[in-house]
Amino acid sequence: MREVLVRLAAGAVVVMGAASPANAAQSCDWPAYRQFVERVVQADGRVVDRSTDAQQTTSEGQSYGMFFALVANDRATFDRLLGWTRANLAAGRFDANDIRLPAWQWGRKADGSFGVMDPNAASDADLWIAYDLLQAGRLWNEPAYTRLGRALAAQVVKQEVADLPGLGPMLLPGPQGFSADGVTRLNPGYLPLPLLRGLAHEMPDGPWTKLAQNAARLVKITSPRGYAPDWAAYRNGQFVVDPKSGDIGSYDAIRVYLWAGLAASSDPLGRPWLDALSGMRQSVAKTGFPPEKVSSTTGAASGEGPLSYWAALAPYFRALNDERSLGLARAHLDALNGGQEPVYYDRVLGLFGGGFIDGRYRFDANGRLVPNWRSAC
């Protein structure tokens, strides 16, 4: 498997030729993505979050980078990101017949050396990487990606999906440390509906369809005022406020609105999911900006969200046909792309939101990625 992917990387220039900026239509160039690769992705395929003292890399960052590379038809960068993840986060064990869940955090350790800082995995990143590989296998017609994606998805099911009493399958935030004393901690932002649909389509015998239904319940019940919390919990057969982080919705939860906005309009869970998150739309309509923090149980809001919140909310406003708020989001996206050097997370949200409303990608009802290079480029 490793030999196959090395060969893929070596031949990537040939594969990319039809979609390179020099040959593609101008509308297919993606300046924000090029800036991301130039400024955030090292030559060896490491996505660096320079806003942290540890100059950290997370499995999340690698997974998002792979997704953007696929949307941009940039197979060389995709392979660099995958190769760095294999070597540094999975200790070389990232092949279809021997796969280790990637460590979630890597960077400068206390002794000054660089390496894994926390070996626990992050299930959202694992979900994204599995999805990226499955879609890359289909879009680039490469079975090696597909085999690896299936193997990773199987490990997610084995190590990171729990059967909760009275509920059924639910994605744990990671394999270790999230269930104790009858309380299971959960993260609503780890469950994008399009990814769950895509995995269900590729692996219909898995828990993905039921997991999507349970994720919809999680979002609805834990957002009684229309605002998603950063974290939630499950105890005695019920979703409850997370005992550690409380009911606050902020930088983690902003992705819940983003993922809801990305879902296909024909998905039967799509509209109920959006309806459960009505609070953010109401806040923007009332104040002209998204709050930085909200209480998911009372609806109390504080602060003004950064520019990147607007990027995350742009697909949400589009899905709700809220043209006024979408117009505000577009204006703030322009400021985000043209302003001071944005940090890693801002860039990521900008690429997700901006790329979607600009038509660079979408998801169909089966959760399959539909990038614009398949038709326009």
N, C-alpha and C positions, 0 to 999 in steps of 0.2 A: 504493500500500500504506500509506504513512504517513497519507494522508487517511482511509483506512478505519479505522485504529486510533485516530486522534484522534476520529473519530465514535463509535467504540465506547466510549471513555473518557467522552465527553460523555453517553452514554446509559446509563452503568453503574448509576446510581442506580435506574433503572427495572428493570433486570435483577435487581438485588440485592433488590428489595423483598420477594419472597416468603421470603427467607432471612435477613432482618435480625433482630437479637435481639428487636426489639419484636414481631415477627409470628411468629417461629418457636417451636417447642416449646422449653422450657427445656433439654432434653437436647441440643439442637442448637447452643446457645451454646457458644463455645469461649473461656473466659476467658484461657487461656495464650496463645492466638493474638492476642486483642485487646491483651494486654499487650505482646506482641512488636511489633505494629504501632505502638502508642503510644510505646514506649520505644526501639525499635531502628530503625524505618523513619521517615525524614524525610518531610515533607509532599511533597517533590518525587519520592519513590520511591527514595531512596538508603538501603540497609541499611548502618548504621554500626557498625563494631567499635571501640567506645570503649576497649577494653582495650589498644589499641596507641597508641604515641606519634603515629603518623601519622593517627590517627582514620580508619583505612583502610576502604575498601569493596573487596570482592572479587567477581569474577564468580560465585564459589561462593555468597556470601551472597545475591546477586540471584536466583540460580537456585533456592535453597531457599525464599526469600521468595515467589517465584512459585508454587512447589508448594503451600506452605501456604495461599496466597490461593485457589488452586483448590480445595483440600480444604475451605476455609471458605466457598466460593461467594461470594467477595469480588472481584468482577470489577473494581471501581474500583481497588483496591490492585494487582491483577494488572497492569492497564494502566499504572499509575504506575511500577511496578517495571520493566516492559518499556520504557516511554518513557525512563526515566533510563538504563537500560542502553544503549539505542540511542544516545542523545545523548552520553554520557560515556565509555562503554567501547568503542563501535564507531564513534565519530566521525561519527554520523549515518548510517552505511552499514549498515543492518540491515533491509533489505527483501528480499522474495522474489527480486527480480531483481538485487540488488546487496547482497551480505552479506559482512560482515567479522567474523571471529571476535573476540569481545570481549576486550579486555585484561583480565588477571586481577587487577591491583592498581591502585587509584586512591586518592589521599589527599594529605596534606600533604607536599610535596616539600622538599628541603633549603633552597630559597630562600624557603620559607614559603607559596608559592602551592599551590593544590590542582589536581591533574590526574592523568593516568596516570603511575604510578611504574614500572611494568614492562609493556611492550606485548605480551609473550608471552601466549598464551592458555592456559587450563587446561581440559583436555579433559573432566574430570568436570563442570565447570560447563556447558560447551557441550552435553554429553550431557543434563544435567538440563533446560536451557532448551529444547532441541529436544523432549524428552519432554513438558515442561510445555505447550508450544505445541500439540503434536499432541493431547494429551488435552483441552486447553481447546477446541480446534476441535471435537472430538467432543462434549464435555459441554455446551458453551455454543452448539453449532450455529453456529459462525462459521468459514467457510472461510478467512478471512484468516489466522487463527492457523495453520490446517493448512498453508497454502502456505508460511508463514514457517518453521514447524517442519521441513517437508521440505527446504527450502533450507538450513537450518542443519545438519541431519543429513547432507546431501550434502557440505557443507564439512568436517564432522568426518571423514567417510570419506576425503575427498580430502587433508586436511592432517594428520590426527591418527591415522589407522589405518595401521599398517605391516604389510607381509607379511614375517614373520620366517622365516628359513630353517629348515626342519624343523618349523615350527609352523603358520604361516598367519597370518591377520589377528590383530593385537593392538593395543589402544588405547595410544598413547603418552601420557605425561602432558601433553604440549603439542606444538605444531608445531616448536619449536626447542629444541635443547640437551639432548636426552635420548639421543642415539645418537652414540657416538664410540669409535674404536679397537676396533671389533668388540663393544662392550658397549652394550646397550640397557637403560636404566633404566625400571622399571615401578612403578606404584602399585596394589596390590591393592584399595585403598579406592575406586578410581575406577570400579569395574565392578559396579554393582548389577544383579543378575540380573533383577529385574522391569523395569528400564528397557531392558535388552537385548532382553527378550522383547517389550516394547511396541513398540520400534522395528522388530523383525523382523516383527511383525504388520502394522504400518503400511507398511513398506517391505520386502516379502519378497525383493526382488532384491538387497538389500544384504548385507553381511557379518555381520549381527547374530547369526544363529543360530550360525555357526561361532565368532564372537567369544565368545558365551556359553560354548560348550564349552571354548574355550581359556582363558577366565577361570577356569573351574572347575578346570582343570589347574593353572593358576598358583597358585590358593589351596591346592590339595591338596599340591603339591610343595614350596611355600615355607613350609608350616606342618607340618613333620614331627612336632612335639610338640603339635600342636593349637592353636598360637598363631600368628596372622597377623603378619607384619612390616609396619612402616610402608612400607618400600620393598623392592623386589626387583630382579633384573636377569636378562637373557637373554644368554648368550654361548656360542658354539660349539654351538648346538642344545640348550642346557640352561638351565633356570632355576637361578640361583645367588644367593648373598647379594649384596646391593647393595654395590658397592665404596665408595660414599660414606657411606651411613648405617648400614651394617652390618646386623645381624639383629634390631635392637630393634623391638618392637611396642609402640606407645603411643597417643598422641592421634590420629594418622592412622588407625592400624589398628583402633581401636575401632569405626569405621564398617563394617568388614568383617563383624563379628558382627551389627551392626544390619541391614545389607542382607540378610544370609542369613536373618535372622528375618522379614523382610518378604515373602519370596518365597512364592508360593502353594504350599500343601502338595501339590498335584497336579503341580507342576513336576518332571519326571524328574531335573533337576539339583539340586533343592532339598535333598533329604535327604543325598546325598553331600557337598554343600557344607557343610551343618551338621556332618556327621560329621567333616569335615576340621578343624573348629574346636572339638573337644571339650575342649581344654585349659582354656579360660576357665571352662566349667561346672565342671570338676574343681577348679579353683582356688577358686571361690566356695564349693563344697561343703566344701572342706577348711578354709578360713580365715574364711569368712563375708563376704568382700569381694573385689572384682576388683583384681588388681595394677595399679599405675600403669604399670609397664614390665615387659616379659618379653623373654627371648631366644628367638627363634623356633627356633633350632637346638638349644639345650640345655634349654629349659623353665625356666631360672632366672628367678625373679620378684623384684621389689623394689617397695616403696612401696605405698600404698593409693590406688586410683583415686578421682577426685572424684565428687561426686554425679551429674554428667552421664554418667559411665560407666554407672551403673545405668539411666539413661534409654535409652541406646543398647542395653543388653543385655536390656531387658524383652521386646522381640519375639523375641529369640533364646531366652530361657528359655521363652516361651510355645510357640514352635515345637518345642522339645524336651520339652514337657509337664512341665517342671520347676517344679511349683507352689510349692515352698519358696522357690526362688530368685526366682521371679516375685513372690511375696509381699514378699520383701525389696526387690525393685526398686520395687514400688508404694510402699512406705513411704518409700524414698529419693526417689522422684519427688515425693511430697507435700512433703518437706523442701526439695527444689529449687525448687518453685513457691512455697513459703511463706517461704523464707529471705531472705537478703540479696540485693541486686540482682545477679542472675547475669549473667555476661558473654555476649557474642554466641554463642559456640560452645556454651555450656551451654544457652542458650535453644533453639538449633537442635536439639540432641540431645533436649532435653525435648519439643519439639513432635513430632519424628519418633516417638520411643518412646512418649510418653504418648498422642499422638493415635491411634497404632495400637492399643495395648492397650485403649483406651477405645472402640474401634470407630468412630472418625471416618472411617477410610479403610481400604481393603485393595487388593490387586492380584489380578486373576484370573489364570488359567493362561496367558493370552495377554499378560500384563503390562499390561492396561488398568486404569487407576485406577477404583476403585469407592468414591466418597465417600458418606457416610451421608446427605447432603442429597438425593441422588437418590431416596431412599425414605422416610426418617424425617422429613425436614424439608420 
